[in-house]
């Protein structure tokens, strides 16, 4: 067979063409299979996300129910009498105020007293235990024990302080107090302060205008010091 320039062109053998066609068909099938796998995985991820969202919603609703029972009845579950927190309870109006304030999307300056979870703080129960009047953070670890409350702050200058005491009066305190926010999916450390005694426990920071729609997170990171009792936090706007 002659080409346009008069040179002889080699005609592919019939078997080679058939093999190429089979290879192309195989690639098409592989592509279709990959598309189907991607669609299936997307559906699984969406299903898992819905399950996760439902679990979180149930958890938050249950937490609200538990603390409302605490505020109104002095027990985690009135039906079973679970929890021995009926002793020396704060007055019900005080607890109701904390629960109501924790539902606001904006964190107002003021004290965050114990039990701190009423104000939306979270505790890693592996490293801390919440009591009625304080939260005890275990010693000799390097972990985040307390965090939250995941609420917005109005722009301005603030100071955050801790009310703490070592479980052992001669114990050396070593807590790292941090303020974080998340912007465009990235965590930003706004400020941090190493707390090494009960007096030097104040962290000053500025909440920028660009973070007005971002949630604030306070973290208390045990840095290998003595076990500590945390009685509460206090947020002051300067």
VENHU-V403027 format. One record per residue. N is the residue number from 0. RES is the residue in one letter. D_CENTER is the distance of its C-alpha to the mean C-alpha in Angstrom with 1 decimal. Layout:
((N,RES,D_CENTER) (N,RES,D_CENTER))
This chain:
((0,X,72.8) (1,X,73.3) (2,X,70.6) (3,X,71.2) (4,X,72.5) (5,X,74.9) (6,X,73.1) (7,X,72.7) (8,X,69.1) (9,X,68.0) (10,X,67.1) (11,X,64.1) (12,X,65.2) (13,X,64.3) (14,X,62.3) (15,X,60.1) (16,X,59.3) (17,X,58.5) (18,X,56.1) (19,X,54.4) (20,X,54.0) (21,X,52.5) (22,X,50.0) (23,X,49.1) (24,X,48.7) (25,X,46.5) (26,X,44.2) (27,X,44.0) (28,X,43.1) (29,X,40.5) (30,X,38.9) (31,X,39.1) (32,X,37.5) (33,X,34.6) (34,X,34.1) (35,X,34.1) (36,X,31.5) (37,X,29.2) (38,X,29.6) (39,X,29.0) (40,X,25.8) (41,X,24.5) (42,X,25.4) (43,X,23.6) (44,X,20.4) (45,X,20.7) (46,X,21.5) (47,X,18.6) (48,X,16.2) (49,X,18.1) (50,X,17.9) (51,X,14.1) (52,X,13.9) (53,X,16.6) (54,X,14.9) (55,X,11.8) (56,X,14.4) (57,X,16.5) (58,X,13.8) (59,X,13.2) (60,X,17.0) (61,X,17.8) (62,X,15.7) (63,X,17.6) (64,X,20.8) (65,X,20.4) (66,X,20.0) (67,X,22.7) (68,X,24.9) (69,X,24.2) (70,X,25.2) (71,X,28.2) (72,X,29.5) (73,X,28.2) (74,X,27.0) (75,X,24.0) (76,X,26.5) (77,X,29.9) (78,X,31.5) (79,X,30.8) (80,X,30.6) (81,X,27.5) (82,X,26.2) (83,X,28.6) (84,X,26.9) (85,X,30.0) (86,X,31.5) (87,X,31.2) (88,X,28.9) (89,X,28.3) (90,X,30.2) (91,X,28.8) (92,X,28.8) (93,X,26.4) (94,X,23.8) (95,X,24.4) (96,X,23.8) (97,X,20.4) (98,X,19.4) (99,X,21.0) (100,X,19.4) (101,X,15.8) (102,X,16.6) (103,X,17.5) (104,X,15.5) (105,X,16.8) (106,X,16.2) (107,X,19.8) (108,X,21.0) (109,X,22.0) (110,X,21.3) (111,X,18.2) (112,X,20.4) (113,X,20.0) (114,X,18.8) (115,X,15.7) (116,X,13.7) (117,X,16.3) (118,X,15.0) (119,X,11.4) (120,X,10.2) (121,X,8.5) (122,X,10.6) (123,X,10.8) (124,X,14.2) (125,X,15.5) (126,X,15.8) (127,X,16.1) (128,X,18.1) (129,X,18.1) (130,X,21.7) (131,X,23.3) (132,X,23.9) (133,X,21.5) (134,X,18.7) (135,X,20.2) (136,X,18.4) (137,X,20.4) (138,X,22.4) (139,X,23.4) (140,X,20.0) (141,X,17.9) (142,X,14.3) (143,X,11.2) (144,X,12.1) (145,X,10.5) (146,X,7.6) (147,X,7.1) (148,X,8.9) (149,X,7.6) (150,X,11.3) (151,X,14.1) (152,X,16.6) (153,X,20.3) (154,X,21.7) (155,X,23.4) (156,X,23.6) (157,X,21.8) (158,X,21.9) (159,X,19.2) (160,X,20.8) (161,X,20.3) (162,X,22.8) (163,X,23.2) (164,X,26.0) (165,X,26.4) (166,X,27.3) (167,X,30.3) (168,X,32.1) (169,X,33.1) (170,X,29.7) (171,X,28.3) (172,X,25.0) (173,X,22.6) (174,X,19.2) (175,X,17.4) (176,X,15.8) (177,X,13.7) (178,X,12.8) (179,X,10.7) (180,X,10.6) (181,X,10.4) (182,X,13.9) (183,X,15.5) (184,X,12.7) (185,X,13.0) (186,X,11.0) (187,X,13.5) (188,X,14.1) (189,X,16.0) (190,X,17.6) (191,X,17.7) (192,X,20.1) (193,X,21.4) (194,X,22.4) (195,X,25.4) (196,X,27.2) (197,X,26.9) (198,X,28.4) (199,X,26.8) (200,X,23.4) (201,X,23.0) (202,X,20.9) (203,X,22.2) (204,X,20.5) (205,X,21.3) (206,X,19.2) (207,X,21.0) (208,X,22.4) (209,X,20.8) (210,X,17.3) (211,X,18.6) (212,X,16.7) (213,X,13.4) (214,X,10.5) (215,X,10.5) (216,X,8.2) (217,X,10.4) (218,X,10.1) (219,X,13.0) (220,X,14.0) (221,X,17.1) (222,X,19.6) (223,X,22.2) (224,X,23.9) (225,X,25.2) (226,X,23.4) (227,X,22.4) (228,X,22.3) (229,X,19.9) (230,X,21.7) (231,X,19.4) (232,X,18.3) (233,X,20.4) (234,X,19.7) (235,X,23.1) (236,X,24.0) (237,X,27.0))
